[in-house]
Amino acid sequence: MTAIVHPRPHTDSELVTQFQAMGSVMSLSCVVSDALVRSNTMRHDMKPKGADKKIIGTALTVQLTAGDIVDCLDALDVARPGDVIVIDAFGETETSIWGGLMTGLAKNAGVVGAVIDGSCRDTDEARFLDFPVTAKASGPRQAHTAISGRREPLQINVPISCGGVLVNPGDLIVADEIGVAVVPRADMAEVYARAQEIARNEERMRELILEGATFQDLLDKFGRI
């Protein structure tokens, strides 16, 4: 293996399962962002490029090197079922470091999605394989790894910046068609409790609006809209 792989931190799998059970919640990234009090929300340009499905899982982080972007194949050697591969590609939009083969191999490894501060390609394959990829951009130019064979420098399971947010290995990633929220591993229980309350209140508010409630009714009952 050519990558520098750091130890994987422990993440409470029960809390991850509880967040995953929220998969049917509408606007889930918004709900989690609200529960995070607007922090840890990635830039608006981090958008889905693959399958139309939510990403909820623990971060396996990948650190690339600015100006020397290589494929992150070595991440697949350490990926576990339920991981989200989160890549700091320094916002590089003209060289894609994720494509159809990476998608297929990641899915086989049980990875539930990829979030890339950079570019991906083969988005049609990602949709065909029903695999969600969120990225800053997409374009056809491959990384030089396919030609040169070089796969370094690369670090795995280190703190990275992705979409303007600090992501640590083991943090919880929540991504949907709207955007990406990152729940710090140490705060998962607290954020989950707040997200549950917000989701319940928003569902009730939607029901009341359909019944004819005004914004003042909602403010009086919930203190927010």
C-alpha positions as protocol buffer text, in pm:
chain_id: "A"
residue {
  index: 1
  type: MET
  ca { x: 0 y: 0 z: 0 }
}
residue {
  index: 2
  type: THR
  ca { x: 140 y: 338 z: -97 }
}
residue {
  index: 3
  type: ALA
  ca { x: -85 y: 550 z: 123 }
}
residue {
  index: 4
  type: ILE
  ca { x: -12 y: 657 z: 479 }
}
residue {
  index: 5
  type: VAL
  ca { x: -300 y: 506 z: 678 }
}
residue {
  index: 6
  type: HIS
  ca { x: -368 y: 632 z: 1028 }
}
residue {
  index: 7
  type: PRO
  ca { x: -567 y: 443 z: 1293 }
}
residue {
  index: 8
  type: ARG
  ca { x: -945 y: 451 z: 1264 }
}
residue {
  index: 9
  type: PRO
  ca { x: -1122 y: 612 z: 1562 }
}
residue {
  index: 10
  type: HIS
  ca { x: -1414 y: 440 z: 1729 }
}
residue {
  index: 11
  type: THR
  ca { x: -1760 y: 565 z: 1637 }
}
residue {
  index: 12
  type: ASP
  ca { x: -2077 y: 466 z: 1823 }
}
residue {
  index: 13
  type: SER
  ca { x: -2243 y: 234 z: 1571 }
}
residue {
  index: 14
  type: GLU
  ca { x: -2579 y: 252 z: 1749 }
}
residue {
  index: 15
  type: LEU
  ca { x: -2591 y: 630 z: 1701 }
}
residue {
  index: 16
  type: VAL
  ca { x: -2500 y: 588 z: 1335 }
}
residue {
  index: 17
  type: THR
  ca { x: -2789 y: 342 z: 1298 }
}
residue {
  index: 18
  type: GLN
  ca { x: -3025 y: 591 z: 1462 }
}
residue {
  index: 19
  type: PHE
  ca { x: -2926 y: 862 z: 1216 }
}
residue {
  index: 20
  type: GLN
  ca { x: -2966 y: 618 z: 926 }
}
residue {
  index: 21
  type: ALA
  ca { x: -3320 y: 548 z: 1046 }
}
residue {
  index: 22
  type: MET
  ca { x: -3394 y: 915 z: 971 }
}
residue {
  index: 23
  type: GLY
  ca { x: -3344 y: 850 z: 600 }
}
residue {
  index: 24
  type: SER
  ca { x: -3709 y: 918 z: 521 }
}
residue {
  index: 25
  type: VAL
  ca { x: -3704 y: 1264 z: 684 }
}
residue {
  index: 26
  type: MET
  ca { x: -3758 y: 1542 z: 430 }
}
residue {
  index: 27
  type: SER
  ca { x: -3471 y: 1788 z: 382 }
}
residue {
  index: 28
  type: LEU
  ca { x: -3255 y: 1584 z: 618 }
}
residue {
  index: 29
  type: SER
  ca { x: -2937 y: 1784 z: 558 }
}
residue {
  index: 30
  type: CYS
  ca { x: -3132 y: 2098 z: 658 }
}
residue {
  index: 31
  type: VAL
  ca { x: -3266 y: 1932 z: 971 }
}
residue {
  index: 32
  type: VAL
  ca { x: -2917 y: 1821 z: 1076 }
}
residue {
  index: 33
  type: SER
  ca { x: -2768 y: 2161 z: 988 }
}
residue {
  index: 34
  type: ASP
  ca { x: -3033 y: 2322 z: 1209 }
}
residue {
  index: 35
  type: ALA
  ca { x: -2948 y: 2079 z: 1488 }
}
residue {
  index: 36
  type: LEU
  ca { x: -2584 y: 2183 z: 1448 }
}
residue {
  index: 37
  type: VAL
  ca { x: -2695 y: 2546 z: 1489 }
}
residue {
  index: 38
  type: ARG
  ca { x: -2579 y: 2627 z: 1132 }
}
residue {
  index: 39
  type: SER
  ca { x: -2223 y: 2505 z: 1186 }
}
residue {
  index: 40
  type: ASN
  ca { x: -2049 y: 2219 z: 1000 }
}
residue {
  index: 41
  type: THR
  ca { x: -2250 y: 2275 z: 682 }
}
residue {
  index: 42
  type: MET
  ca { x: -2055 y: 2237 z: 357 }
}
residue {
  index: 43
  type: ARG
  ca { x: -2051 y: 2496 z: 78 }
}
residue {
  index: 44
  type: HIS
  ca { x: -2354 y: 2520 z: -147 }
}
residue {
  index: 45
  type: ASP
  ca { x: -2161 y: 2389 z: -450 }
}
residue {
  index: 46
  type: MET
  ca { x: -2124 y: 2041 z: -299 }
}
residue {
  index: 47
  type: LYS
  ca { x: -2404 y: 1870 z: -487 }
}
residue {
  index: 48
  type: PRO
  ca { x: -2510 y: 1517 z: -594 }
}
residue {
  index: 49
  type: LYS
  ca { x: -2354 y: 1381 z: -911 }
}
residue {
  index: 50
  type: GLY
  ca { x: -2459 y: 1017 z: -883 }
}
residue {
  index: 51
  type: ALA
  ca { x: -2762 y: 823 z: -760 }
}
residue {
  index: 52
  type: ASP
  ca { x: -3058 y: 1015 z: -621 }
}
residue {
  index: 53
  type: LYS
  ca { x: -3034 y: 892 z: -262 }
}
residue {
  index: 54
  type: LYS
  ca { x: -2920 y: 1019 z: 74 }
}
residue {
  index: 55
  type: ILE
  ca { x: -2574 y: 952 z: 215 }
}
residue {
  index: 56
  type: ILE
  ca { x: -2566 y: 874 z: 588 }
}
residue {
  index: 57
  type: GLY
  ca { x: -2251 y: 715 z: 727 }
}
residue {
  index: 58
  type: THR
  ca { x: -1915 y: 757 z: 898 }
}
residue {
  index: 59
  type: ALA
  ca { x: -1631 y: 947 z: 735 }
}
residue {
  index: 60
  type: LEU
  ca { x: -1327 y: 767 z: 598 }
}
residue {
  index: 61
  type: THR
  ca { x: -1116 y: 1072 z: 518 }
}
residue {
  index: 62
  type: VAL
  ca { x: -867 y: 1103 z: 234 }
}
residue {
  index: 63
  type: GLN
  ca { x: -609 y: 1382 z: 210 }
}
residue {
  index: 64
  type: LEU
  ca { x: -465 y: 1456 z: -134 }
}
residue {
  index: 65
  type: THR
  ca { x: -196 y: 1710 z: -218 }
}
residue {
  index: 66
  type: ALA
  ca { x: -268 y: 2041 z: -388 }
}
residue {
  index: 67
  type: GLY
  ca { x: -134 y: 2049 z: -743 }
}
residue {
  index: 68
  type: ASP
  ca { x: -54 y: 1676 z: -737 }
}
residue {
  index: 69
  type: ILE
  ca { x: -393 y: 1507 z: -747 }
}
residue {
  index: 70
  type: VAL
  ca { x: -383 y: 1126 z: -764 }
}
residue {
  index: 71
  type: ASP
  ca { x: -650 y: 856 z: -750 }
}
residue {
  index: 72
  type: CYS
  ca { x: -745 y: 741 z: -398 }
}
residue {
  index: 73
  type: LEU
  ca { x: -755 y: 368 z: -475 }
}
residue {
  index: 74
  type: ASP
  ca { x: -581 y: 282 z: -147 }
}
residue {
  index: 75
  type: ALA
  ca { x: -883 y: 403 z: 48 }
}
residue {
  index: 76
  type: LEU
  ca { x: -1068 y: 97 z: -77 }
}
residue {
  index: 77
  type: ASP
  ca { x: -821 y: -128 z: 105 }
}
residue {
  index: 78
  type: VAL
  ca { x: -925 y: 11 z: 443 }
}
residue {
  index: 79
  type: ALA
  ca { x: -1290 y: 95 z: 376 }
}
residue {
  index: 80
  type: ARG
  ca { x: -1555 y: -82 z: 583 }
}
residue {
  index: 81
  type: PRO
  ca { x: -1928 y: -126 z: 527 }
}
residue {
  index: 82
  type: GLY
  ca { x: -2109 y: 193 z: 621 }
}
residue {
  index: 83
  type: ASP
  ca { x: -1818 y: 425 z: 542 }
}
residue {
  index: 84
  type: VAL
  ca { x: -1849 y: 744 z: 342 }
}
residue {
  index: 85
  type: ILE
  ca { x: -1524 y: 822 z: 158 }
}
residue {
  index: 86
  type: VAL
  ca { x: -1465 y: 1196 z: 208 }
}
residue {
  index: 87
  type: ILE
  ca { x: -1189 y: 1345 z: -8 }
}
residue {
  index: 88
  type: ASP
  ca { x: -1003 y: 1674 z: 19 }
}
residue {
  index: 89
  type: ALA
  ca { x: -905 y: 1738 z: -344 }
}
residue {
  index: 90
  type: PHE
  ca { x: -855 y: 2110 z: -280 }
}
residue {
  index: 91
  type: GLY
  ca { x: -1155 y: 2206 z: -491 }
}
residue {
  index: 92
  type: GLU
  ca { x: -978 y: 2096 z: -812 }
}
residue {
  index: 93
  type: THR
  ca { x: -1243 y: 2107 z: -1083 }
}
residue {
  index: 94
  type: GLU
  ca { x: -1048 y: 2015 z: -1397 }
}
residue {
  index: 95
  type: THR
  ca { x: -908 y: 1675 z: -1293 }
}
residue {
  index: 96
  type: SER
  ca { x: -1146 y: 1405 z: -1172 }
}
residue {
  index: 97
  type: ILE
  ca { x: -1029 y: 1171 z: -898 }
}
residue {
  index: 98
  type: TRP
  ca { x: -1340 y: 952 z: -881 }
}
residue {
  index: 99
  type: GLY
  ca { x: -1500 y: 755 z: -1164 }
}
residue {
  index: 100
  type: GLY
  ca { x: -1708 y: 453 z: -1251 }
}
residue {
  index: 101
  type: LEU
  ca { x: -1454 y: 190 z: -1147 }
}
residue {
  index: 102
  type: MET
  ca { x: -1407 y: 358 z: -809 }
}
residue {
  index: 103
  type: THR
  ca { x: -1784 y: 362 z: -772 }
}
residue {
  index: 104
  type: GLY
  ca { x: -1819 y: -8 z: -842 }
}
residue {
  index: 105
  type: LEU
  ca { x: -1530 y: -106 z: -614 }
}
residue {
  index: 106
  type: ALA
  ca { x: -1654 y: 119 z: -334 }
}
residue {
  index: 107
  type: LYS
  ca { x: -2003 y: -27 z: -355 }
}
residue {
  index: 108
  type: ASN
  ca { x: -1857 y: -380 z: -339 }
}
residue {
  index: 109
  type: ALA
  ca { x: -1672 y: -277 z: -22 }
}
residue {
  index: 110
  type: GLY
  ca { x: -1997 y: -164 z: 143 }
}
residue {
  index: 111
  type: VAL
  ca { x: -1918 y: 207 z: 116 }
}
residue {
  index: 112
  type: VAL
  ca { x: -2244 y: 405 z: 121 }
}
residue {
  index: 113
  type: GLY
  ca { x: -2129 y: 714 z: -66 }
}
residue {
  index: 114
  type: ALA
  ca { x: -1851 y: 954 z: -157 }
}
residue {
  index: 115
  type: VAL
  ca { x: -1815 y: 1326 z: -85 }
}
residue {
  index: 116
  type: ILE
  ca { x: -1546 y: 1500 z: -287 }
}
residue {
  index: 117
  type: ASP
  ca { x: -1418 y: 1856 z: -262 }
}
residue {
  index: 118
  type: GLY
  ca { x: -1311 y: 1828 z: -622 }
}
residue {
  index: 119
  type: SER
  ca { x: -1429 y: 1663 z: -942 }
}
residue {
  index: 120
  type: CYS
  ca { x: -1575 y: 1325 z: -1033 }
}
residue {
  index: 121
  type: ARG
  ca { x: -1665 y: 1164 z: -1365 }
}
residue {
  index: 122
  type: ASP
  ca { x: -1869 y: 869 z: -1498 }
}
residue {
  index: 123
  type: THR
  ca { x: -2176 y: 1002 z: -1322 }
}
residue {
  index: 124
  type: ASP
  ca { x: -2396 y: 788 z: -1545 }
}
residue {
  index: 125
  type: GLU
  ca { x: -2227 y: 477 z: -1403 }
}
residue {
  index: 126
  type: ALA
  ca { x: -2286 y: 601 z: -1049 }
}
residue {
  index: 127
  type: ARG
  ca { x: -2656 y: 635 z: -1126 }
}
residue {
  index: 128
  type: PHE
  ca { x: -2660 y: 293 z: -1294 }
}
residue {
  index: 129
  type: LEU
  ca { x: -2497 y: 138 z: -986 }
}
residue {
  index: 130
  type: ASP
  ca { x: -2732 y: 332 z: -754 }
}
residue {
  index: 131
  type: PHE
  ca { x: -2436 y: 484 z: -572 }
}
residue {
  index: 132
  type: PRO
  ca { x: -2451 y: 841 z: -440 }
}
residue {
  index: 133
  type: VAL
  ca { x: -2160 y: 1076 z: -508 }
}
residue {
  index: 134
  type: THR
  ca { x: -2153 y: 1437 z: -394 }
}
residue {
  index: 135
  type: ALA
  ca { x: -1884 y: 1659 z: -545 }
}
residue {
  index: 136
  type: LYS
  ca { x: -1797 y: 2016 z: -628 }
}
residue {
  index: 137
  type: ALA
  ca { x: -1780 y: 1945 z: -1002 }
}
residue {
  index: 138
  type: SER
  ca { x: -1777 y: 1678 z: -1270 }
}
residue {
  index: 139
  type: GLY
  ca { x: -1568 y: 1650 z: -1585 }
}
residue {
  index: 140
  type: PRO
  ca { x: -1412 y: 1387 z: -1813 }
}
residue {
  index: 141
  type: ARG
  ca { x: -1037 y: 1439 z: -1752 }
}
residue {
  index: 142
  type: GLN
  ca { x: -885 y: 1159 z: -1544 }
}
residue {
  index: 143
  type: ALA
  ca { x: -610 y: 1186 z: -1286 }
}
residue {
  index: 144
  type: HIS
  ca { x: -259 y: 1097 z: -1398 }
}
residue {
  index: 145
  type: THR
  ca { x: -261 y: 776 z: -1191 }
}
residue {
  index: 146
  type: ALA
  ca { x: -416 y: 578 z: -1477 }
}
residue {
  index: 147
  type: ILE
  ca { x: -120 y: 676 z: -1699 }
}
residue {
  index: 148
  type: SER
  ca { x: 171 y: 698 z: -1457 }
}
residue {
  index: 149
  type: GLY
  ca { x: 56 y: 440 z: -1203 }
}
residue {
  index: 150
  type: ARG
  ca { x: 162 y: 667 z: -919 }
}
residue {
  index: 151
  type: ARG
  ca { x: -72 y: 666 z: -619 }
}
residue {
  index: 152
  type: GLU
  ca { x: 111 y: 885 z: -371 }
}
residue {
  index: 153
  type: PRO
  ca { x: 114 y: 1116 z: -183 }
}
residue {
  index: 154
  type: LEU
  ca { x: -202 y: 1015 z: -1 }
}
residue {
  index: 155
  type: GLN
  ca { x: -309 y: 1008 z: 364 }
}
residue {
  index: 156
  type: ILE
  ca { x: -610 y: 824 z: 505 }
}
residue {
  index: 157
  type: ASN
  ca { x: -794 y: 885 z: 833 }
}
residue {
  index: 158
  type: VAL
  ca { x: -657 y: 1232 z: 901 }
}
residue {
  index: 159
  type: PRO
  ca { x: -842 y: 1561 z: 963 }
}
residue {
  index: 160
  type: ILE
  ca { x: -927 y: 1722 z: 630 }
}
residue {
  index: 161
  type: SER
  ca { x: -1110 y: 2022 z: 491 }
}
residue {
  index: 162
  type: CYS
  ca { x: -1401 y: 1935 z: 264 }
}
residue {
  index: 163
  type: GLY
  ca { x: -1656 y: 2183 z: 134 }
}
residue {
  index: 164
  type: GLY
  ca { x: -1522 y: 2443 z: 375 }
}
residue {
  index: 165
  type: VAL
  ca { x: -1577 y: 2220 z: 680 }
}
residue {
  index: 166
  type: LEU
  ca { x: -1330 y: 2037 z: 902 }
}
residue {
  index: 167
  type: VAL
  ca { x: -1401 y: 1665 z: 877 }
}
residue {
  index: 168
  type: ASN
  ca { x: -1238 y: 1418 z: 1113 }
}
residue {
  index: 169
  type: PRO
  ca { x: -1232 y: 1044 z: 1056 }
}
residue {
  index: 170
  type: GLY
  ca { x: -1536 y: 887 z: 1220 }
}
residue {
  index: 171
  type: ASP
  ca { x: -1754 y: 1198 z: 1193 }
}
residue {
  index: 172
  type: LEU
  ca { x: -2106 y: 1142 z: 1065 }
}
residue {
  index: 173
  type: ILE
  ca { x: -2183 y: 1257 z: 710 }
}
residue {
  index: 174
  type: VAL
  ca { x: -2538 y: 1347 z: 610 }
}
residue {
  index: 175
  type: ALA
  ca { x: -2582 y: 1441 z: 243 }
}
residue {
  index: 176
  type: ASP
  ca { x: -2884 y: 1477 z: 17 }
}
residue {
  index: 177
  type: GLU
  ca { x: -2995 y: 1675 z: -287 }
}
residue {
  index: 178
  type: ILE
  ca { x: -2973 y: 1998 z: -87 }
}
residue {
  index: 179
  type: GLY
  ca { x: -2626 y: 1971 z: 63 }
}
residue {
  index: 180
  type: VAL
  ca { x: -2398 y: 1816 z: 322 }
}
residue {
  index: 181
  type: ALA
  ca { x: -2386 y: 1840 z: 701 }
}
residue {
  index: 182
  type: VAL
  ca { x: -2109 y: 1696 z: 917 }
}
residue {
  index: 183
  type: VAL
  ca { x: -2178 y: 1581 z: 1273 }
}
residue {
  index: 184
  type: PRO
  ca { x: -1863 y: 1567 z: 1488 }
}
residue {
  index: 185
  type: ARG
  ca { x: -1817 y: 1220 z: 1633 }
}
residue {
  index: 186
  type: ALA
  ca { x: -1818 y: 1349 z: 1993 }
}
residue {
  index: 187
  type: ASP
  ca { x: -2146 y: 1540 z: 1942 }
}
residue {
  index: 188
  type: MET
  ca { x: -2354 y: 1273 z: 1772 }
}
residue {
  index: 189
  type: ALA
  ca { x: -2585 y: 1192 z: 2063 }
}
residue {
  index: 190
  type: GLU
  ca { x: -2667 y: 1557 z: 2134 }
}
residue {
  index: 191
  type: VAL
  ca { x: -2717 y: 1644 z: 1767 }
}
residue {
  index: 192
  type: TYR
  ca { x: -2934 y: 1338 z: 1709 }
}
residue {
  index: 193
  type: ALA
  ca { x: -3167 y: 1435 z: 1993 }
}
residue {
  index: 194
  type: ARG
  ca { x: -3204 y: 1789 z: 1854 }
}
residue {
  index: 195
  type: ALA
  ca { x: -3250 y: 1663 z: 1498 }
}
residue {
  index: 196
  type: GLN
  ca { x: -3528 y: 1428 z: 1611 }
}
residue {
  index: 197
  type: GLU
  ca { x: -3711 y: 1713 z: 1782 }
}
residue {
  index: 198
  type: ILE
  ca { x: -3670 y: 1944 z: 1480 }
}
residue {
  index: 199
  type: ALA
  ca { x: -3792 y: 1673 z: 1241 }
}
residue {
  index: 200
  type: ARG
  ca { x: -4102 y: 1602 z: 1455 }
}
residue {
  index: 201
  type: ASN
  ca { x: -4185 y: 1971 z: 1482 }
}
residue {
  index: 202
  type: GLU
  ca { x: -4142 y: 2032 z: 1110 }
}
residue {
  index: 203
  type: GLU
  ca { x: -4365 y: 1739 z: 1022 }
}
residue {
  index: 204
  type: ARG
  ca { x: -4634 y: 1873 z: 1254 }
}
residue {
  index: 205
  type: MET
  ca { x: -4595 y: 2224 z: 1109 }
}
residue {
  index: 206
  type: ARG
  ca { x: -4643 y: 2087 z: 757 }
}
residue {
  index: 207
  type: GLU
  ca { x: -4963 y: 1920 z: 871 }
}
residue {
  index: 208
  type: LEU
  ca { x: -5091 y: 2239 z: 1034 }
}
residue {
  index: 209
  type: ILE
  ca { x: -5013 y: 2446 z: 724 }
}
residue {
  index: 210
  type: LEU
  ca { x: -5217 y: 2205 z: 513 }
}
residue {
  index: 211
  type: GLU
  ca { x: -5498 y: 2256 z: 763 }
}
residue {
  index: 212
  type: GLY
  ca { x: -5478 y: 2634 z: 712 }
}
residue {
  index: 213
  type: ALA
  ca { x: -5251 y: 2752 z: 996 }
}
residue {
  index: 214
  type: THR
  ca { x: -5090 y: 3096 z: 963 }
}
residue {
  index: 215
  type: PHE
  ca { x: -4727 y: 3181 z: 1032 }
}
residue {
  index: 216
  type: GLN
  ca { x: -4837 y: 3348 z: 1355 }
}
residue {
  index: 217
  type: ASP
  ca { x: -5010 y: 3025 z: 1461 }
}
residue {
  index: 218
  type: LEU
  ca { x: -4682 y: 2840 z: 1405 }
}
residue {
  index: 219
  type: LEU
  ca { x: -4480 y: 3101 z: 1590 }
}
residue {
  index: 220
  type: ASP
  ca { x: -4717 y: 3085 z: 1887 }
}
residue {
  index: 221
  type: LYS
  ca { x: -4701 y: 2705 z: 1899 }
}
residue {
  index: 222
  type: PHE
  ca { x: -4339 y: 2631 z: 1806 }
}
residue {
  index: 223
  type: GLY
  ca { x: -4151 y: 2958 z: 1854 }
}
residue {
  index: 224
  type: ARG
  ca { x: -4005 y: 2934 z: 1500 }
}
residue {
  index: 225
  type: ILE
  ca { x: -4094 y: 2870 z: 1140 }
}
